[in-house]
């Protein structure tokens, strides 16, 4: 697909200020967009739908488990399945991914198990271990810090003579952080093979995007760093796939970094500790529900004659199997020992930390 990309895709600042690139309309019909290709094998189209459907189902199960007291916290990605699955599915497994904390679809595509993911949200000390075997960093709770790690990894890959690209995932709220500015500037100056993939889901907890961005778009900021900025319809899985493939191919060929702004919407709360009804209205939610990425892609497959009951059934069965695995991994699992958090701070525990550990143990005994 990358070979069919028209050079106009990288024209800045025009690309960053134009309407988001779209290959599938909300009604499922194809657009006339010709800057990127859209011809994918049937098995790829099937996999994209299946991964989106499984992400939606698992997201619901994660939320249910948190509400039932089995998980400490969960950050839903409902509504952002196309942005995540499209971006991850076009990349080879050798490219490194640096997620924030909402990339369930990205982690699923990369092959990380639900048991590994559940350990993160249970607060286990080993949460995130094993992610690197899939060329994926553990999730980052501090906002925007993983962008710097992604740039460093991209520069290291180039120094080692590898052709890998790193993709740093972030939200619109993270673009207000200083770490992100430093990462963008550093990547541009040193032409690092790094893609900055912003999922603009319209809200940074309760702060709307228009109160974070004074310019025409997040992507328009890219021009100031000397890199292309591209806006894409984040609810269009084919567009997300095509644009990410294009910027990754450019970076791999030595063209340097790019900033992608995928416009999507967070259907649920910021996390399970949030109440979005306090800061957004039902009319806005209804507007975005009509743009649901799963419904759109299903309509597209119907339009081109590739939707089948077999695909629906396989997707449902896959989703149910993983939901069952998730519940089995979480329900009844032994709670982590909180005193273990002292063991991995230093190679040899310091006297102060040893004293604090004993103090915590004594408090836990008194509470039982």
Helices and strands as residue ranges (DSSP letters): G 2-4, G 7-10, H 14-17, H 42-67, H 81-89, E 96-98, H 104-110, H 114-122, G 131-134, H 146-159, E 166-171, G 173-176, H 178-189, E 194-200, E 203-204, E 207-208, G 209-211, G 219-221, H 222-225, E 228-233, H 237-252, E 258-263, G 276-278, H 282-289, H 293-303, H 309-330, G 338-342, H 351-367
